[in-house]
């Protein structure tokens, strides 16, 4: 476990995840006084299957939720 309830992948896993994000990750931002008001619409308009929040209608949501729950359950005893 990392800080305050977060889970980590260990040194090797974190490096692997960082390398994957460097190759495949994309970042975008928008300026505004209340960006949290536009986030749900932005997620709904984009195909972002790895974002569960504001994305319950995505076809991958149930599968990703299941995979994440299984990963958390497996990681907690470690």
LUMZA-574598 format. One record per residue: residue in one letter; z, x, y of N, C-alpha, C, O in turn. Coordinates in nm, 2 decimals. Atoms other than C-alpha are relative to their C-alpha. Layout:
<nodes>
<node><resn>A</resn><n_pz>Z</n_pz><n_px>X</n_px><n_py>Y</n_py><ca_pz>Z</ca_pz><ca_px>X</ca_px><ca_py>Y</ca_py><c_pz>Z</c_pz><c_px>X</c_px><c_py>Y</c_py><o_pz>Z</o_pz><o_px>X</o_px><o_py>Y</o_py></node>
...
</nodes>
This chain:
<nodes>
<node><resn>X</resn><n_pz>0.00</n_pz><n_px>0.08</n_px><n_py>-0.12</n_py><ca_pz>0.00</ca_pz><ca_px>0.00</ca_px><ca_py>0.00</ca_py><c_pz>0.00</c_pz><c_px>0.09</c_px><c_py>0.12</c_py><o_pz>0.06</o_pz><o_px>0.19</o_px><o_py>0.13</o_py></node>
<node><resn>X</resn><n_pz>0.00</n_pz><n_px>-0.07</n_px><n_py>-0.13</n_py><ca_pz>-0.07</ca_pz><ca_px>0.12</ca_px><ca_py>0.35</ca_py><c_pz>0.10</c_pz><c_px>-0.06</c_px><c_py>0.09</c_py><o_pz>0.21</o_pz><o_px>-0.11</o_px><o_py>0.04</o_py></node>
<node><resn>X</resn><n_pz>-0.09</n_pz><n_px>0.05</n_px><n_py>-0.09</n_py><ca_pz>0.10</ca_pz><ca_px>0.01</ca_px><ca_py>0.66</ca_py><c_pz>0.01</c_pz><c_px>-0.15</c_px><c_py>0.00</c_py><o_pz>-0.09</o_pz><o_px>-0.22</o_px><o_py>-0.02</o_py></node>
<node><resn>X</resn><n_pz>-0.03</n_pz><n_px>0.14</n_px><n_py>-0.01</n_py><ca_pz>0.26</ca_pz><ca_px>-0.33</ca_px><ca_py>0.68</ca_py><c_pz>-0.08</c_pz><c_px>-0.10</c_px><c_py>-0.09</c_py><o_pz>-0.14</o_pz><o_px>-0.19</o_px><o_py>-0.04</o_py></node>
<node><resn>X</resn><n_pz>0.07</n_pz><n_px>0.09</n_px><n_py>0.10</n_py><ca_pz>0.11</ca_pz><ca_px>-0.49</ca_px><ca_py>0.37</ca_py><c_pz>-0.15</c_pz><c_px>0.02</c_px><c_py>-0.02</c_py><o_pz>-0.21</o_pz><o_px>-0.05</o_px><o_py>-0.09</o_py></node>
<node><resn>X</resn><n_pz>0.14</n_pz><n_px>-0.02</n_px><n_py>0.03</n_py><ca_pz>-0.24</ca_pz><ca_px>-0.34</ca_px><ca_py>0.39</ca_py><c_pz>-0.01</c_pz><c_px>0.09</c_px><c_py>-0.12</c_py><o_pz>0.08</o_pz><o_px>0.16</o_px><o_py>-0.16</o_py></node>
<node><resn>X</resn><n_pz>0.03</n_pz><n_px>-0.08</n_px><n_py>0.12</n_py><ca_pz>-0.40</ca_pz><ca_px>-0.19</ca_px><ca_py>0.08</ca_py><c_pz>-0.10</c_pz><c_px>0.10</c_px><c_py>0.04</c_py><o_pz>-0.19</o_pz><o_px>0.08</o_px><o_py>0.12</o_py></node>
<node><resn>X</resn><n_pz>0.10</n_pz><n_px>-0.11</n_px><n_py>-0.02</n_py><ca_pz>-0.59</ca_pz><ca_px>0.14</ca_px><ca_py>0.07</ca_py><c_pz>-0.06</c_pz><c_px>0.03</c_px><c_py>-0.13</c_py><o_pz>-0.02</o_pz><o_px>-0.02</o_px><o_py>-0.23</o_py></node>
<node><resn>X</resn><n_pz>0.07</n_pz><n_px>-0.04</n_px><n_py>0.12</n_py><ca_pz>-0.83</ca_pz><ca_px>0.29</ca_px><ca_py>-0.17</ca_py><c_pz>0.04</c_pz><c_px>0.14</c_px><c_py>-0.04</c_py><o_pz>-0.02</o_pz><o_px>0.19</o_px><o_py>-0.14</o_py></node>
<node><resn>X</resn><n_pz>-0.04</n_pz><n_px>-0.14</n_px><n_py>0.03</n_py><ca_pz>-0.66</ca_pz><ca_px>0.63</ca_px><ca_py>-0.18</ca_py><c_pz>-0.10</c_pz><c_px>0.09</c_px><c_py>0.07</c_py><o_pz>-0.20</o_pz><o_px>0.05</o_px><o_py>0.12</o_py></node>
<node><resn>X</resn><n_pz>0.08</n_pz><n_px>-0.10</n_px><n_py>-0.07</n_py><ca_pz>-0.82</ca_pz><ca_px>0.95</ca_px><ca_py>-0.04</ca_py><c_pz>-0.14</c_pz><c_px>-0.01</c_px><c_py>-0.04</c_py><o_pz>-0.23</o_pz><o_px>-0.01</o_px><o_py>0.05</o_py></node>
<node><resn>X</resn><n_pz>0.14</n_pz><n_px>0.00</n_px><n_py>0.04</n_py><ca_pz>-1.13</ca_pz><ca_px>0.95</ca_px><ca_py>-0.25</ca_py><c_pz>-0.07</c_pz><c_px>-0.13</c_px><c_py>0.03</c_py><o_pz>-0.19</o_pz><o_px>-0.13</o_px><o_py>0.07</o_py></node>
<node><resn>X</resn><n_pz>0.06</n_pz><n_px>0.13</n_px><n_py>-0.02</n_py><ca_pz>-1.19</ca_pz><ca_px>0.58</ca_px><ca_py>-0.22</ca_py><c_pz>-0.03</c_pz><c_px>-0.03</c_px><c_py>0.15</c_py><o_pz>-0.13</o_pz><o_px>-0.09</o_px><o_py>0.18</o_py></node>
<node><resn>X</resn><n_pz>0.02</n_pz><n_px>0.02</n_px><n_py>-0.15</n_py><ca_pz>-1.15</ca_pz><ca_px>0.58</ca_px><ca_py>0.16</ca_py><c_pz>-0.12</c_pz><c_px>0.08</c_px><c_py>0.04</c_py><o_pz>-0.20</o_pz><o_px>0.03</o_px><o_py>0.13</o_py></node>
<node><resn>X</resn><n_pz>0.11</n_pz><n_px>-0.08</n_px><n_py>-0.04</n_py><ca_pz>-1.40</ca_pz><ca_px>0.86</ca_px><ca_py>0.19</ca_py><c_pz>-0.13</c_pz><c_px>-0.06</c_px><c_py>-0.05</c_py><o_pz>-0.23</o_pz><o_px>-0.06</o_px><o_py>0.02</o_py></node>
<node><resn>X</resn><n_pz>0.12</n_pz><n_px>0.07</n_px><n_py>0.05</n_py><ca_pz>-1.65</ca_pz><ca_px>0.67</ca_px><ca_py>-0.03</ca_py><c_pz>-0.03</c_pz><c_px>-0.12</c_px><c_py>0.08</c_py><o_pz>-0.14</o_pz><o_px>-0.15</o_px><o_py>0.11</o_py></node>
<node><resn>X</resn><n_pz>0.02</n_pz><n_px>0.12</n_px><n_py>-0.08</n_py><ca_pz>-1.60</ca_pz><ca_px>0.35</ca_px><ca_py>0.17</ca_py><c_pz>-0.05</c_pz><c_px>0.04</c_px><c_py>0.14</c_py><o_pz>-0.14</o_pz><o_px>-0.02</o_px><o_py>0.19</o_py></node>
<node><resn>X</resn><n_pz>0.04</n_pz><n_px>-0.05</n_px><n_py>-0.13</n_py><ca_pz>-1.64</ca_pz><ca_px>0.55</ca_px><ca_py>0.50</ca_py><c_pz>-0.15</c_pz><c_px>0.04</c_px><c_py>-0.01</c_py><o_pz>-0.23</o_pz><o_px>0.01</o_px><o_py>0.08</o_py></node>
<node><resn>X</resn><n_pz>0.14</n_pz><n_px>-0.05</n_px><n_py>0.01</n_py><ca_pz>-1.97</ca_pz><ca_px>0.70</ca_px><ca_py>0.37</ca_py><c_pz>-0.09</c_pz><c_px>-0.13</c_px><c_py>-0.02</c_py><o_pz>-0.20</o_pz><o_px>-0.13</o_px><o_py>0.04</o_py></node>
<node><resn>X</resn><n_pz>0.08</n_pz><n_px>0.12</n_px><n_py>0.02</n_py><ca_pz>-2.10</ca_pz><ca_px>0.35</ca_px><ca_py>0.26</ca_py><c_pz>-0.01</c_pz><c_px>-0.07</c_px><c_py>0.14</c_py><o_pz>-0.12</o_pz><o_px>-0.11</o_px><o_py>0.17</o_py></node>
<node><resn>X</resn><n_pz>0.01</n_pz><n_px>0.07</n_px><n_py>-0.13</n_py><ca_pz>-2.01</ca_pz><ca_px>0.20</ca_px><ca_py>0.60</ca_py><c_pz>-0.09</c_pz><c_px>0.08</c_px><c_py>0.10</c_py><o_pz>-0.16</o_pz><o_px>0.02</o_px><o_py>0.18</o_py></node>
<node><resn>X</resn><n_pz>0.09</n_pz><n_px>-0.08</n_px><n_py>-0.09</n_py><ca_pz>-2.18</ca_pz><ca_px>0.49</ca_px><ca_py>0.78</ca_py><c_pz>-0.15</c_pz><c_px>-0.02</c_px><c_py>-0.03</c_py><o_pz>-0.23</o_pz><o_px>-0.03</o_px><o_py>0.07</o_py></node>
<node><resn>X</resn><n_pz>0.14</n_pz><n_px>0.02</n_px><n_py>0.04</n_py><ca_pz>-2.50</ca_pz><ca_px>0.42</ca_px><ca_py>0.59</ca_py><c_pz>-0.04</c_pz><c_px>-0.15</c_px><c_py>0.02</c_py><o_pz>-0.15</o_pz><o_px>-0.17</o_px><o_py>0.07</o_py></node>
<node><resn>X</resn><n_pz>0.04</n_pz><n_px>0.14</n_px><n_py>0.00</n_py><ca_pz>-2.49</ca_pz><ca_px>0.04</ca_px><ca_py>0.58</ca_py><c_pz>0.06</c_pz><c_px>-0.09</c_px><c_py>0.11</c_py><o_pz>0.01</o_pz><o_px>-0.20</o_px><o_py>0.14</o_py></node>
<node><resn>X</resn><n_pz>-0.07</n_pz><n_px>0.08</n_px><n_py>-0.09</n_py><ca_pz>-2.25</ca_pz><ca_px>-0.08</ca_px><ca_py>0.84</ca_py><c_pz>-0.08</c_pz><c_px>-0.02</c_px><c_py>0.13</c_py><o_pz>-0.15</o_pz><o_px>0.07</o_px><o_py>0.17</o_py></node>
<node><resn>X</resn><n_pz>0.06</n_pz><n_px>0.02</n_px><n_py>-0.13</n_py><ca_pz>-2.37</ca_pz><ca_px>-0.23</ca_px><ca_py>1.17</ca_py><c_pz>0.11</c_pz><c_px>-0.05</c_px><c_py>0.09</c_py><o_pz>0.20</o_pz><o_px>-0.12</o_px><o_py>0.05</o_py></node>
<node><resn>X</resn><n_pz>-0.10</n_pz><n_px>0.04</n_px><n_py>-0.10</n_py><ca_pz>-2.18</ca_pz><ca_px>-0.30</ca_px><ca_py>1.49</ca_py><c_pz>-0.07</c_pz><c_px>-0.06</c_px><c_py>0.11</c_py><o_pz>-0.17</o_pz><o_px>-0.02</o_px><o_py>0.16</o_py></node>
<node><resn>X</resn><n_pz>0.05</n_pz><n_px>0.07</n_px><n_py>-0.12</n_py><ca_pz>-2.24</ca_pz><ca_px>-0.53</ca_px><ca_py>1.77</ca_py><c_pz>0.11</c_pz><c_px>-0.06</c_px><c_py>0.08</c_py><o_pz>0.22</o_pz><o_px>-0.09</o_px><o_py>0.02</o_py></node>
<node><resn>X</resn><n_pz>-0.10</n_pz><n_px>0.05</n_px><n_py>-0.08</n_py><ca_pz>-2.04</ca_pz><ca_px>-0.65</ca_px><ca_py>2.06</ca_py><c_pz>-0.05</c_pz><c_px>-0.08</c_px><c_py>0.12</c_py><o_pz>-0.17</o_pz><o_px>-0.06</o_px><o_py>0.15</o_py></node>
<node><resn>X</resn><n_pz>0.04</n_pz><n_px>0.08</n_px><n_py>-0.11</n_py><ca_pz>-2.05</ca_pz><ca_px>-0.89</ca_px><ca_py>2.34</ca_py><c_pz>0.12</c_pz><c_px>-0.01</c_px><c_py>0.10</c_py><o_pz>0.23</o_pz><o_px>-0.02</o_px><o_py>0.06</o_py></node>
<node><resn>X</resn><n_pz>-0.10</n_pz><n_px>0.01</n_px><n_py>-0.10</n_py><ca_pz>-1.86</ca_pz><ca_px>-0.89</ca_px><ca_py>2.67</ca_py><c_pz>0.03</c_pz><c_px>-0.14</c_px><c_py>0.04</c_py><o_pz>-0.06</o_pz><o_px>-0.22</o_px><o_py>0.05</o_py></node>
<node><resn>X</resn><n_pz>-0.04</n_pz><n_px>0.14</n_px><n_py>-0.05</n_py><ca_pz>-1.67</ca_pz><ca_px>-1.20</ca_px><ca_py>2.78</ca_py><c_pz>0.15</c_pz><c_px>-0.01</c_px><c_py>0.02</c_py><o_pz>0.22</o_pz><o_px>0.07</o_px><o_py>-0.04</o_py></node>
<node><resn>X</resn><n_pz>-0.14</n_pz><n_px>0.02</n_px><n_py>-0.03</n_py><ca_pz>-1.34</ca_pz><ca_px>-1.32</ca_px><ca_py>2.90</ca_py><c_pz>0.08</c_pz><c_px>-0.05</c_px><c_py>-0.12</c_py><o_pz>0.19</o_pz><o_px>-0.02</o_px><o_py>-0.14</o_py></node>
<node><resn>X</resn><n_pz>-0.06</n_pz><n_px>0.06</n_px><n_py>0.12</n_py><ca_pz>-1.27</ca_pz><ca_px>-1.51</ca_px><ca_py>2.57</ca_py><c_pz>-0.09</c_pz><c_px>0.02</c_px><c_py>-0.12</c_py><o_pz>-0.14</o_pz><o_px>-0.08</o_px><o_py>-0.16</o_py></node>
<node><resn>X</resn><n_pz>0.09</n_pz><n_px>-0.02</n_px><n_py>0.11</n_py><ca_pz>-1.47</ca_pz><ca_px>-1.35</ca_px><ca_py>2.29</ca_py><c_pz>0.03</c_pz><c_px>-0.08</c_px><c_py>-0.13</c_py><o_pz>-0.06</o_pz><o_px>-0.11</o_px><o_py>-0.20</o_py></node>
<node><resn>X</resn><n_pz>-0.04</n_pz><n_px>0.07</n_px><n_py>0.12</n_py><ca_pz>-1.27</ca_pz><ca_px>-1.53</ca_px><ca_py>2.02</ca_py><c_pz>-0.06</c_pz><c_px>-0.14</c_px><c_py>0.00</c_py><o_pz>-0.06</o_pz><o_px>-0.20</o_px><o_py>-0.11</o_py></node>
<node><resn>X</resn><n_pz>0.07</n_pz><n_px>0.13</n_px><n_py>0.00</n_py><ca_pz>-1.44</ca_pz><ca_px>-1.85</ca_px><ca_py>2.13</ca_py><c_pz>-0.14</c_pz><c_px>0.00</c_px><c_py>-0.05</c_py><o_pz>-0.19</o_pz><o_px>-0.10</o_px><o_py>-0.09</o_py></node>
<node><resn>X</resn><n_pz>0.14</n_pz><n_px>-0.01</n_px><n_py>0.05</n_py><ca_pz>-1.78</ca_pz><ca_px>-1.73</ca_px><ca_py>2.04</ca_py><c_pz>-0.02</c_pz><c_px>0.06</c_px><c_py>-0.14</c_py><o_pz>-0.12</o_pz><o_px>0.05</o_px><o_py>-0.20</o_py></node>
<node><resn>X</resn><n_pz>0.00</n_pz><n_px>-0.07</n_px><n_py>0.13</n_py><ca_pz>-1.69</ca_pz><ca_px>-1.54</ca_px><ca_py>1.72</ca_py><c_pz>-0.05</c_pz><c_px>-0.10</c_px><c_py>-0.11</c_py><o_pz>-0.13</o_pz><o_px>-0.07</o_px><o_py>-0.19</o_py></node>
<node><resn>X</resn><n_pz>0.04</n_pz><n_px>0.09</n_px><n_py>0.11</n_py><ca_pz>-1.72</ca_pz><ca_px>-1.85</ca_px><ca_py>1.49</ca_py><c_pz>-0.15</c_pz><c_px>-0.03</c_px><c_py>0.00</c_py><o_pz>-0.21</o_pz><o_px>-0.04</o_px><o_py>-0.10</o_py></node>
<node><resn>X</resn><n_pz>0.14</n_pz><n_px>0.03</n_px><n_py>-0.01</n_py><ca_pz>-2.06</ca_pz><ca_px>-1.94</ca_px><ca_py>1.62</ca_py><c_pz>-0.09</c_pz><c_px>0.12</c_px><c_py>-0.03</c_py><o_pz>-0.19</o_pz><o_px>0.10</o_px><o_py>-0.10</o_py></node>
<node><resn>X</resn><n_pz>0.07</n_pz><n_px>-0.12</n_px><n_py>0.03</n_py><ca_pz>-2.18</ca_pz><ca_px>-1.58</ca_px><ca_py>1.60</ca_py><c_pz>-0.01</c_pz><c_px>0.02</c_px><c_py>-0.15</c_py><o_pz>-0.11</o_pz><o_px>0.06</o_px><o_py>-0.21</o_py></node>
<node><resn>X</resn><n_pz>-0.01</n_pz><n_px>-0.02</n_px><n_py>0.14</n_py><ca_pz>-2.07</ca_pz><ca_px>-1.55</ca_px><ca_py>1.24</ca_py><c_pz>-0.09</c_pz><c_px>-0.11</c_px><c_py>-0.07</c_py><o_pz>-0.16</o_pz><o_px>-0.08</o_px><o_py>-0.17</o_py></node>
<node><resn>X</resn><n_pz>0.08</n_pz><n_px>0.11</n_px><n_py>0.06</n_py><ca_pz>-2.23</ca_pz><ca_px>-1.89</ca_px><ca_py>1.15</ca_py><c_pz>-0.15</c_pz><c_px>0.02</c_px><c_py>0.02</c_py><o_pz>-0.23</o_pz><o_px>-0.01</o_px><o_py>-0.07</o_py></node>
<node><resn>X</resn><n_pz>0.14</n_pz><n_px>-0.02</n_px><n_py>-0.03</n_py><ca_pz>-2.56</ca_pz><ca_px>-1.78</ca_px><ca_py>1.31</ca_py><c_pz>-0.06</c_pz><c_px>0.12</c_px><c_py>-0.08</c_py><o_pz>-0.18</o_pz><o_px>0.13</o_px><o_py>-0.10</o_py></node>
<node><resn>X</resn><n_pz>0.04</n_pz><n_px>-0.12</n_px><n_py>0.07</n_py><ca_pz>-2.57</ca_pz><ca_px>-1.45</ca_px><ca_py>1.12</ca_py><c_pz>0.03</c_pz><c_px>-0.01</c_px><c_py>-0.15</c_py><o_pz>0.10</o_pz><o_px>-0.09</o_px><o_py>-0.19</o_py></node>
<node><resn>X</resn><n_pz>-0.03</n_pz><n_px>-0.01</n_px><n_py>0.15</n_py><ca_pz>-2.58</ca_pz><ca_px>-1.37</ca_px><ca_py>0.75</ca_py><c_pz>0.09</c_pz><c_px>0.11</c_px><c_py>-0.02</c_py><o_pz>0.05</o_pz><o_px>0.23</o_px><o_py>-0.04</o_py></node>
<node><resn>X</resn><n_pz>-0.10</n_pz><n_px>-0.11</n_px><n_py>0.01</n_py><ca_pz>-2.26</ca_pz><ca_px>-1.18</ca_px><ca_py>0.72</ca_py><c_pz>0.09</c_pz><c_px>-0.04</c_px><c_py>-0.12</c_py><o_pz>0.20</o_pz><o_px>-0.09</o_px><o_py>-0.11</o_py></node>
<node><resn>X</resn><n_pz>-0.07</n_pz><n_px>0.04</n_px><n_py>0.12</n_py><ca_pz>-2.14</ca_pz><ca_px>-1.24</ca_px><ca_py>0.36</ca_py><c_pz>0.13</c_pz><c_px>0.06</c_px><c_py>-0.03</c_py><o_pz>0.21</o_pz><o_px>0.00</o_px><o_py>-0.10</o_py></node>
<node><resn>X</resn><n_pz>-0.13</n_pz><n_px>-0.06</n_px><n_py>0.02</n_py><ca_pz>-1.85</ca_pz><ca_px>-1.00</ca_px><ca_py>0.37</ca_py><c_pz>0.11</c_pz><c_px>-0.04</c_px><c_py>0.09</c_py><o_pz>0.22</o_pz><o_px>0.01</o_px><o_py>0.08</o_py></node>
<node><resn>X</resn><n_pz>-0.10</n_pz><n_px>0.05</n_px><n_py>-0.09</n_py><ca_pz>-1.68</ca_pz><ca_px>-1.18</ca_px><ca_py>0.65</ca_py><c_pz>0.05</c_pz><c_px>-0.14</c_px><c_py>-0.05</c_py><o_pz>-0.03</o_pz><o_px>-0.23</o_px><o_py>-0.05</o_py></node>
<node><resn>X</resn><n_pz>-0.05</n_pz><n_px>0.13</n_px><n_py>0.06</n_py><ca_pz>-1.46</ca_pz><ca_px>-1.46</ca_px><ca_py>0.50</ca_py><c_pz>0.04</c_pz><c_px>-0.09</c_px><c_py>0.12</c_py><o_pz>0.03</o_pz><o_px>-0.21</o_px><o_py>0.11</o_py></node>
<node><resn>X</resn><n_pz>-0.05</n_pz><n_px>0.09</n_px><n_py>-0.11</n_py><ca_pz>-1.31</ca_pz><ca_px>-1.58</ca_px><ca_py>0.83</ca_py><c_pz>-0.11</c_pz><c_px>-0.06</c_px><c_py>0.07</c_py><o_pz>-0.21</o_pz><o_px>0.00</o_px><o_py>0.10</o_py></node>
<node><resn>X</resn><n_pz>0.11</n_pz><n_px>0.08</n_px><n_py>-0.07</n_py><ca_pz>-1.52</ca_pz><ca_px>-1.85</ca_px><ca_py>1.00</ca_py><c_pz>-0.13</c_pz><c_px>-0.01</c_px><c_py>-0.08</c_py><o_pz>-0.23</o_pz><o_px>-0.03</o_px><o_py>-0.02</o_py></node>
<node><resn>X</resn><n_pz>0.12</n_pz><n_px>-0.01</n_px><n_py>0.08</n_py><ca_pz>-1.76</ca_pz><ca_px>-1.83</ca_px><ca_py>0.71</ca_py><c_pz>0.01</c_pz><c_px>-0.07</c_px><c_py>-0.13</c_py><o_pz>-0.06</o_pz><o_px>-0.03</o_px><o_py>-0.23</o_py></node>
<node><resn>X</resn><n_pz>-0.02</n_pz><n_px>0.08</n_px><n_py>0.12</n_py><ca_pz>-1.65</ca_pz><ca_px>-2.08</ca_px><ca_py>0.45</ca_py><c_pz>-0.12</c_pz><c_px>-0.06</c_px><c_py>-0.06</c_py><o_pz>-0.12</o_pz><o_px>-0.09</o_px><o_py>-0.18</o_py></node>
<node><resn>X</resn><n_pz>0.12</n_pz><n_px>0.06</n_px><n_py>0.05</n_py><ca_pz>-1.99</ca_pz><ca_px>-2.23</ca_px><ca_py>0.42</ca_py><c_pz>-0.10</c_pz><c_px>0.10</c_px><c_py>-0.06</c_py><o_pz>-0.20</o_pz><o_px>0.05</o_px><o_py>-0.12</o_py></node>
<node><resn>X</resn><n_pz>0.09</n_pz><n_px>-0.10</n_px><n_py>0.06</n_py><ca_pz>-2.16</ca_pz><ca_px>-1.91</ca_px><ca_py>0.31</ca_py><c_pz>0.00</c_pz><c_px>-0.01</c_px><c_py>-0.15</c_py><o_pz>0.11</o_pz><o_px>-0.02</o_px><o_py>-0.21</o_py></node>
<node><resn>X</resn><n_pz>0.01</n_pz><n_px>0.02</n_px><n_py>0.15</n_py><ca_pz>-2.28</ca_pz><ca_px>-1.93</ca_px><ca_py>-0.05</ca_py><c_pz>0.08</c_pz><c_px>0.11</c_px><c_py>-0.07</c_py><o_pz>0.13</o_pz><o_px>0.08</o_px><o_py>-0.18</o_py></node>
<node><resn>X</resn><n_pz>-0.08</n_pz><n_px>-0.10</n_px><n_py>0.07</n_py><ca_pz>-2.10</ca_pz><ca_px>-1.60</ca_px><ca_py>-0.13</ca_py><c_pz>0.15</c_pz><c_px>-0.01</c_px><c_py>0.02</c_py><o_pz>0.22</o_pz><o_px>0.07</o_px><o_py>-0.05</o_py></node>
<node><resn>X</resn><n_pz>-0.14</n_pz><n_px>0.01</n_px><n_py>-0.03</n_py><ca_pz>-1.77</ca_pz><ca_px>-1.70</ca_px><ca_py>0.01</ca_py><c_pz>0.10</c_pz><c_px>-0.02</c_px><c_py>-0.12</c_py><o_pz>0.19</o_pz><o_px>0.05</o_px><o_py>-0.13</o_py></node>
<node><resn>X</resn><n_pz>-0.09</n_pz><n_px>0.02</n_px><n_py>0.11</n_py><ca_pz>-1.61</ca_pz><ca_px>-1.84</ca_px><ca_py>-0.31</ca_py><c_pz>0.00</c_pz><c_px>0.13</c_px><c_py>-0.09</c_py><o_pz>0.11</o_pz><o_px>0.16</o_px><o_py>-0.14</o_py></node>
<node><resn>X</resn><n_pz>0.01</n_pz><n_px>-0.11</n_px><n_py>0.08</n_py><ca_pz>-1.73</ca_pz><ca_px>-1.54</ca_px><ca_py>-0.51</ca_py><c_pz>0.08</c_pz><c_px>0.12</c_px><c_py>0.06</c_py><o_pz>0.15</o_pz><o_px>0.19</o_px><o_py>-0.01</o_py></node>
<node><resn>X</resn><n_pz>-0.06</n_pz><n_px>-0.11</n_px><n_py>-0.06</n_py><ca_pz>-1.61</ca_pz><ca_px>-1.28</ca_px><ca_py>-0.26</ca_py><c_pz>0.15</c_pz><c_px>-0.03</c_px><c_py>0.01</c_py><o_pz>0.23</o_pz><o_px>0.06</o_px><o_py>-0.01</o_py></node>
<node><resn>X</resn><n_pz>-0.15</n_pz><n_px>0.04</n_px><n_py>0.00</n_py><ca_pz>-1.27</ca_pz><ca_px>-1.47</ca_px><ca_py>-0.23</ca_py><c_pz>0.06</c_pz><c_px>0.04</c_px><c_py>-0.14</c_py><o_pz>0.17</o_pz><o_px>0.09</o_px><o_py>-0.14</o_py></node>
<node><resn>X</resn><n_pz>-0.05</n_pz><n_px>-0.03</n_px><n_py>0.14</n_py><ca_pz>-1.23</ca_pz><ca_px>-1.44</ca_px><ca_py>-0.61</ca_py><c_pz>0.01</c_pz><c_px>0.15</c_px><c_py>-0.02</c_py><o_pz>0.10</o_pz><o_px>0.20</o_px><o_py>-0.08</o_py></node>
<node><resn>X</resn><n_pz>0.00</n_pz><n_px>-0.15</n_px><n_py>0.02</n_py><ca_pz>-1.33</ca_pz><ca_px>-1.07</ca_px><ca_py>-0.61</ca_py><c_pz>0.11</c_pz><c_px>0.07</c_px><c_py>0.07</c_py><o_pz>0.18</o_pz><o_px>0.15</o_px><o_py>0.02</o_py></node>
<node><resn>X</resn><n_pz>-0.11</n_pz><n_px>-0.06</n_px><n_py>-0.08</n_py><ca_pz>-1.09</ca_pz><ca_px>-0.98</ca_px><ca_py>-0.33</ca_py><c_pz>0.14</c_pz><c_px>-0.04</c_px><c_py>-0.06</c_py><o_pz>0.22</o_pz><o_px>0.05</o_px><o_py>-0.06</o_py></node>
<node><resn>X</resn><n_pz>-0.13</n_pz><n_px>0.04</n_px><n_py>0.06</n_py><ca_pz>-0.80</ca_pz><ca_px>-1.18</ca_px><ca_py>-0.49</ca_py><c_pz>0.03</c_pz><c_px>0.09</c_px><c_py>-0.12</c_py><o_pz>0.14</o_pz><o_px>0.13</o_px><o_py>-0.14</o_py></node>
<node><resn>X</resn><n_pz>-0.01</n_pz><n_px>-0.08</n_px><n_py>0.12</n_py><ca_pz>-0.86</ca_pz><ca_px>-0.99</ca_px><ca_py>-0.82</ca_py><c_pz>0.03</c_pz><c_px>0.14</c_px><c_py>0.04</c_py><o_pz>0.11</o_pz><o_px>0.21</o_px><o_py>-0.03</o_py></node>
<node><resn>X</resn><n_pz>-0.03</n_pz><n_px>-0.13</n_px><n_py>-0.04</n_py><ca_pz>-0.87</ca_pz><ca_px>-0.66</ca_px><ca_py>-0.64</ca_py><c_pz>0.14</c_pz><c_px>0.02</c_px><c_py>0.06</c_py><o_pz>0.20</o_pz><o_px>0.12</o_px><o_py>0.03</o_py></node>
<node><resn>X</resn><n_pz>-0.14</n_pz><n_px>-0.01</n_px><n_py>-0.05</n_py><ca_pz>-0.55</ca_pz><ca_px>-0.72</ca_px><ca_py>-0.45</ca_py><c_pz>0.10</c_pz><c_px>-0.01</c_px><c_py>-0.11</c_py><o_pz>0.20</o_pz><o_px>0.07</o_px><o_py>-0.11</o_py></node>
<node><resn>X</resn><n_pz>-0.09</n_pz><n_px>0.01</n_px><n_py>0.11</n_py><ca_pz>-0.38</ca_pz><ca_px>-0.83</ca_px><ca_py>-0.77</ca_py><c_pz>0.01</c_pz><c_px>0.12</c_px><c_py>-0.08</c_py><o_pz>0.12</o_pz><o_px>0.16</o_px><o_py>-0.13</o_py></node>
<node><resn>X</resn><n_pz>0.00</n_pz><n_px>-0.12</n_px><n_py>0.07</n_py><ca_pz>-0.49</ca_pz><ca_px>-0.52</ca_px><ca_py>-0.94</ca_py><c_pz>0.06</c_pz><c_px>0.12</c_px><c_py>0.07</c_py><o_pz>0.12</o_pz><o_px>0.21</o_px><o_py>0.02</o_py></node>
<node><resn>X</resn><n_pz>-0.04</n_pz><n_px>-0.11</n_px><n_py>-0.08</n_py><ca_pz>-0.40</ca_pz><ca_px>-0.29</ca_px><ca_py>-0.65</ca_py><c_pz>0.16</c_pz><c_px>-0.01</c_px><c_py>0.02</c_py><o_pz>0.22</o_pz><o_px>0.10</o_px><o_py>0.03</o_py></node>
<node><resn>X</resn><n_pz>-0.14</n_pz><n_px>0.01</n_px><n_py>-0.04</n_py><ca_pz>-0.05</ca_pz><ca_px>-0.42</ca_px><ca_py>-0.58</ca_py><c_pz>0.10</c_pz><c_px>0.07</c_px><c_py>-0.09</c_py><o_pz>0.19</o_pz><o_px>0.14</o_px><o_py>-0.04</o_py></node>
<node><resn>X</resn><n_pz>-0.09</n_pz><n_px>-0.07</n_px><n_py>0.08</n_py><ca_pz>0.12</ca_pz><ca_px>-0.28</ca_px><ca_py>-0.89</ca_py><c_pz>-0.02</c_pz><c_px>0.15</c_px><c_py>0.01</c_py><o_pz>0.07</o_pz><o_px>0.23</o_px><o_py>-0.03</o_py></node>
<node><resn>X</resn><n_pz>0.02</n_pz><n_px>-0.14</n_px><n_py>-0.02</n_py><ca_pz>-0.03</ca_pz><ca_px>0.06</ca_px><ca_py>-0.81</ca_py><c_pz>0.08</c_pz><c_px>0.06</c_px><c_py>0.11</c_py><o_pz>0.07</o_pz><o_px>0.18</o_px><o_py>0.14</o_py></node>
</nodes>
